[in-house]
Amino acid sequence: MKAFLVMGRTFKALYDELFLWVWLSALWWLGTFLVVTAAPVTVGLNMAANRVANYKRVDSGFFWESARQHVGKGWLLYALTILLYVGVLLNVIFYLNSAAAWMNILGIIFIWVFILVMMSSQYFFPLFWQQDEPSLKMVFRNGVLLAVRYPLYTFLMLLFQILLLVISVVTVLPIFLLLPAAIVVSANFALVGALQEMGMAPQPPQLDLRS
């Protein structure tokens, strides 16, 4: 199944550039802790991961360069993604806590909407850099369309990222060392894997076994 193949590519990419991802994860934690740089470091980490997912060279320079680009759009995407989660979650809580049965049904519907948001949002920041010119409208539109077009694949990749989070929390230390990069690299490979099925992203380079 495609999802498991993409998971394997994620592990390989993390292993091949382990020290780079540990370093960029540390920068992400620092930038997020400072709050004012949370969006730029998220954008920068996704840029580095997107290059790897598209089989391009990567180093920390791409992180620094991209963190300074599109600061306004980066912050808007970051804020809108958080607001989307909060808005849907508040609706879930509100309707499920209502005494009316019909409102409870709406609450269940919003639970499914929340799952769709989780599935779609893993594509948002990767799509930001997959475009030649970042467009937030296209990011949200295409994120939802990919989740709907490849629901099982997208759901499995989401579960994989949740598993990475759980493992990192249980083992404690890796949450500081590798978790941000692991999630972001996985999301970018998930996007490219879906686009490959549509013929819109490069296939993995083929090794010449004769050499």
DOROFI-914614 format. One record per residue (C-alpha): residue in three letters; x, y, z; residue number from 1. Coordinates in pm, whole numbers. Last residue first. Layout:
DOROFI-914614
> ala,X,Y,Z,NUM
...
***
This chain:
DOROFI-914614
> ser,2706,51,-1208,211
> arg,2448,-202,-1327,210
> leu,2213,-138,-1036,209
> asp,2140,213,-1160,208
> leu,1924,346,-879,207
> gln,1597,507,-983,206
> pro,1517,850,-846,205
> pro,1185,861,-662,204
> gln,901,987,-885,203
> pro,867,1359,-944,202
> ala,536,1528,-859,201
> met,216,1601,-1054,200
> gly,150,1258,-1209,199
> met,-167,1218,-1002,198
> glu,-31,926,-800,197
> gln,288,1126,-760,196
> leu,81,1408,-609,195
> ala,-37,1177,-332,194
> gly,318,1065,-254,193
> val,438,1427,-267,192
> leu,183,1525,-4,191
> ala,258,1231,224,190
> phe,631,1292,184,189
> asn,571,1648,302,188
> ala,361,1534,597,187
> ser,620,1274,702,186
> val,901,1529,683,185
> val,696,1766,899,184
> ile,609,1509,1164,183
> ala,965,1373,1186,182
> ala,1114,1723,1182,181
> pro,903,1834,1477,180
> leu,967,1506,1668,179
> leu,1345,1482,1632,178
> leu,1543,1597,1932,177
> phe,1300,1748,2180,176
> ile,1033,1478,2149,175
> pro,1317,1228,2112,174
> leu,1400,1260,2485,173
> val,1062,1163,2635,172
> thr,1038,799,2515,171
> val,662,795,2572,170
> val,610,1142,2427,169
> ser,818,1063,2118,168
> ile,638,734,2062,167
> val,301,906,2091,166
> leu,400,1180,1845,165
> leu,537,933,1591,164
> leu,214,735,1626,163
> ile,12,1051,1560,162
> gln,220,1104,1245,161
> phe,150,748,1130,160
> leu,-220,790,1206,159
> leu,-223,1097,980,158
> met,-45,902,707,157
> leu,-307,627,740,156
> phe,-588,884,716,155
> thr,-440,1041,403,154
> tyr,-403,703,230,153
> leu,-755,600,330,152
> pro,-911,932,223,151
> tyr,-728,982,-110,150
> arg,-962,1210,-307,149
> val,-1122,1365,2,148
> ala,-791,1436,174,147
> leu,-643,1562,-154,146
> leu,-940,1795,-209,145
> val,-919,1932,146,144
> gly,-551,2021,111,143
> asn,-609,2151,-241,142
> arg,-862,2409,-128,141
> phe,-674,2513,185,140
> val,-341,2560,6,139
> met,-501,2702,-309,138
> lys,-661,2985,-111,137
> leu,-337,3036,79,136
> ser,-142,3094,-241,135
> pro,233,3038,-236,134
> glu,396,3107,-577,133
> asp,560,2807,-743,132
> gln,346,2581,-528,131
> gln,489,2283,-340,130
> trp,607,2525,-72,129
> phe,266,2617,72,128
> leu,140,2270,-18,127
> pro,373,2125,248,126
> phe,228,2375,499,125
> phe,-133,2274,430,124
> tyr,-102,1900,359,123
> gln,-118,1776,719,122
> ser,-414,2011,753,121
> ser,-640,1798,535,120
> met,-643,1489,754,119
> met,-683,1685,1077,118
> val,-955,1901,921,117
> leu,-1135,1589,797,116
> ile,-1119,1442,1148,115
> phe,-1267,1767,1283,114
> val,-1546,1752,1023,113
> trp,-1621,1398,1138,112
> ile,-1645,1525,1496,111
> phe,-1860,1810,1361,110
> ile,-2114,1557,1235,109
> ile,-2121,1396,1580,108
> gly,-2191,1736,1735,107
> leu,-2468,1797,1482,106
> ile,-2626,1473,1601,105
> asn,-2596,1599,1958,104
> met,-2781,1912,1845,103
> trp,-3067,1696,1718,102
> ala,-3083,1519,2055,101
> ala,-3126,1842,2251,100
> ala,-2952,1847,2589,99
> ser,-2644,2020,2448,98
> asn,-2298,1913,2556,97
> leu,-2231,1740,2223,96
> tyr,-2326,2056,2032,95
> phe,-2097,2292,2222,94
> ile,-1797,2056,2248,93
> val,-1799,1971,1877,92
> asn,-1855,2335,1781,91
> leu,-1561,2439,1997,90
> leu,-1346,2177,1823,89
> val,-1441,2310,1479,88
> gly,-1348,2667,1569,87
> val,-1029,2573,1753,86
> tyr,-896,2361,1465,85
> leu,-979,2625,1204,84
> leu,-837,2899,1425,83
> ile,-507,2711,1450,82
> thr,-489,2665,1073,81
> leu,-585,3029,1016,80
> ala,-307,3149,1246,79
> tyr,-31,2943,1080,78
> leu,-152,3025,729,77
> leu,-165,3396,816,76
> trp,177,3382,979,75
> gly,330,3222,673,74
> lys,153,3464,441,73
> gly,300,3759,631,72
> val,647,3608,665,71
> his,659,3515,295,70
> gln,1034,3461,305,69
> arg,1254,3498,612,68
> ala,1197,3139,729,67
> ser,1267,3033,369,66
> glu,1624,3158,380,65
> trp,1703,3021,724,64
> phe,1565,2674,649,63
> phe,1724,2661,304,62
> gly,2060,2737,463,61
> ser,2018,2443,700,60
> asp,2089,2200,417,59
> val,1888,2028,145,58
> arg,1950,1879,-197,57
> lys,1638,1780,-389,56
> tyr,1445,1453,-392,55
> asn,1098,1615,-388,54
> ala,1038,1493,-32,53
> val,1381,1631,60,52
> arg,1295,1973,-80,51
> asn,961,1970,100,50
> ala,1132,1888,430,49
> ala,1361,2192,406,48
> met,1068,2417,314,47
> asn,856,2268,589,46
> leu,1120,2353,849,45
> gly,1131,2711,725,44
> val,753,2756,731,43
> thr,736,2622,1085,42
> val,1031,2841,1185,41
> pro,859,3146,1034,40
> ala,524,3071,1202,39
> ala,657,3030,1556,38
> thr,891,3331,1543,37
> val,685,3561,1765,36
> val,603,3264,1991,35
> leu,951,3246,2155,34
> phe,877,2883,2242,33
> thr,790,2817,1878,32
> gly,1126,2951,1761,31
> leu,1317,2749,2017,30
> trp,1129,2428,1942,29
> trp,1173,2484,1567,28
> leu,1545,2554,1609,27
> ala,1583,2226,1800,26
> ser,1393,2047,1524,25
> leu,1627,2203,1266,24
> trp,1931,2068,1452,23
> val,1782,1719,1497,22
> trp,1681,1719,1133,21
> leu,2032,1812,1017,20
> phe,2190,1551,1243,19
> leu,1965,1276,1105,18
> glu,2008,1354,736,17
> asp,2005,997,599,16
> tyr,1806,864,895,15
> leu,1521,1113,862,14
> ala,1502,1060,485,13
> lys,1500,683,529,12
> phe,1227,697,793,11
> thr,1011,915,567,10
> arg,1068,692,265,9
> gly,947,396,470,8
> met,634,587,568,7
> val,579,662,199,6
> leu,588,291,117,5
> phe,344,225,402,4
> ala,103,483,263,3
> lys,124,349,-92,2
> met,0,0,0,1
***
